[in-house]
């Protein structure tokens, strides 16, 4: 082959190689994510201002898988808002969209402050359950704890009987912007949550399904709670569930207006303010790790 033909052939190969590389970069996008948890309730957090993903339902299922994905209770998207400082959308591990998650709101407060997206210590967050107010507790440049104004609870039916096989339970229905069924028991260890949880989640009384909390009173102001989350199953914690649990304990006369709710992933402090009728939830927010995943 003449020398000039060799040069042309080499240039053609280089152009084709560059074209294929550009095509690969277009077809393959790496998404940066942050894995965070609040009291063990862990989610994958994506900054939509930087990475505007289009199919969160599908990606939540894929990325939440523990053996083949990142592993989490779901996916949280942080975005701009026309009515608040930021907005939040949250998708469960089964791809369904949740209205609200107290643990996730605390983590968002930590995320936006420590990432430099805001310098405010009080943040408003738009959710499907309305605007939530986050008060950040800051030490140095780090957010240690976050107190969230969870709004006014809605108290539904009380002492509702539920028959599961040979056992009868009585539950209280509470809404914290999302539905909860709170059941008090004498011994939490006797509850087979993996069996009873899904039955109650899909009970005919709840056409849109419900979160389920089983609770044992340890003292008047300390409650032990385990949760079956709608769309995610057994999780380490549930912030709205802890609030619903506190409300159910207070309205039934089991506790005072400020309690500690201990879950598998850790404790939350819940206070039902008498003057405003609002629930305030305080707890930690923890960054687990950061990474990137191929879209």
C-alpha positions, -999 to +999 in steps of 0.1 A: +000+000+000+014+034-010+025+057+019-003+083+012-029+055+013-015+043+046-019+078+060-055+081+048-063+046+062-048+056+096-067+089+097-099+071+088-094+046+117-087+075+141-118+094+130-139+062+134-124+056+168-131+091+179-167+089+165-173+056+184-159+072+216-182+102+213-212+079+206-204+058+237-202+089+259-236+101+246-252+067+251-236+061+285-240+087+313-226+084+348-249+097+375-234+109+407-253+099+438-251+101+476-262+073+498-276+087+531-296+074+560-317+087+589-320+063+617-311+035+593-338+045+567-314+046+537-320+062+503-301+071+472-300+109+467-297+125+433-293+163+426-317+169+398-302+203+391-271+185+379-285+151+368-321+154+355-331+117+352-363+109+333-374+075+346-372+075+384-397+047+389-377+023+369-343+034+383-356+032+419-363-005+414-330-011+397-308+009+420-325-001+452-317-038+447-291-049+472-273-076+452-274-060+417-277-023+424-266+002+451-290-011+477-315+011+495-351+017+506-356+039+475-346+069+455-349+106+465-347+134+439-337+169+450-348+197+427-357+234+425-391+247+436-412+277+427-428+278+462-399+266+485-361+265+487-361+230+473-384+202+463-383+165+470-397+135+452-393+101+467-397+066+451-400+034+471-379+003+463-409-011+443-410+020+421-441+035+436-440+072+445-443+081+482-459+113+494-435+120+522-406+106+543-394+123+575-360+106+575-354+117+539-363+153+546-336+154+574-310+140+550-320+165+523-313+193+549-278+179+555-272+174+518-281+209+505-262+226+533-230+205+532-230+206+493-231+244+494-265+246+477-276+269+505-262+287+535-295+288+554-300+270+587-338+270+582-349+255+549-383+251+532-389+219+513-418+212+489-432+177+491-463+159+479-476+164+515-470+201+515-441+224+524-420+211+553-397+234+574-363+220+583-342+235+611-306+225+609-284+219+639-249+228+628-215+222+644-187+238+624-195+231+588-214+199+595-251+193+601-255+170+631-292+168+636-323+182+619-357+192+634-385+189+609-419+206+612-441+177+602-473+196+603-506+188+619-516+151+622-549+138+610-564+113+635-587+087+619-604+056+633-592+043+667-592+008+681-601-007+647-600-045+650-580-066+626-580-104+625-549-120+612-552-158+613-560-166+650-548-132+663-568-101+668-551-066+668-565-032+674-551-003+655-553+035+652-553+052+618-531+083+615-522+105+586-489+124+585-495+133+549-493+096+542-513+068+558-503+048+589-518+021+610-504+020+645-508-011+666-497-014+703-486-048+715-473-062+748-443-079+732-428-067+699-406-098+696-437-120+691-448-101+660-438-118+627-436-085+608-427-101+574-459-120+574-484-096+591-470-064+575-480-071+539-514-084+549-522-052+567-506-030+540-531-044+515-561-046+538-594-037+521-597-007+545-568+009+527-575+011+490-541+029+485-523+006+509-508+018+542-477+019+564-479-004+594-462+002+628-462-022+657-453-005+690-443-016+725-443+009+754-410+006+773-417+035+796-443+064+795-419+084+773-399+057+755-415+036+727-401+007+707-414+006+672-410-016+641-423-007+607-436-023+575-433+005+549-458+008+521-439-001+489-406-010+507-414-037+533-394-039+565-371-009+569-348+002+597-369+033+605-397+055+593-399+092+603-436+097+595-442+064+612-425+075+643-446+107+643-478+086+638-467+063+666-462+092+690-496+107+681-513+073+687-496+070+721-506+105+731-543+103+720-547+070+738-532+084+770-502+061+770-476+089+770-469+126+773-465+150+744-427+144+740-414+109+734-385+090+722-393+064+695-367+037+692-366+019+658-343-008+644-320+019+630-320+042+660-341+068+679-361+099+670-374+125+693-410+134+686-429+163+702-465+173+696-467+210+703-499+218+721-500+255+710-496+250+673-509+214+671-478+205+650-455+176+652-418+182+654-393+154+647-356+156+656-330+131+646-296+126+629-288+125+592-258+106+580-239+104+548-229+068+541-209+071+508-209+088+474-204+072+440-215+071+404-236+047+385-242+042+348-275+054+335 
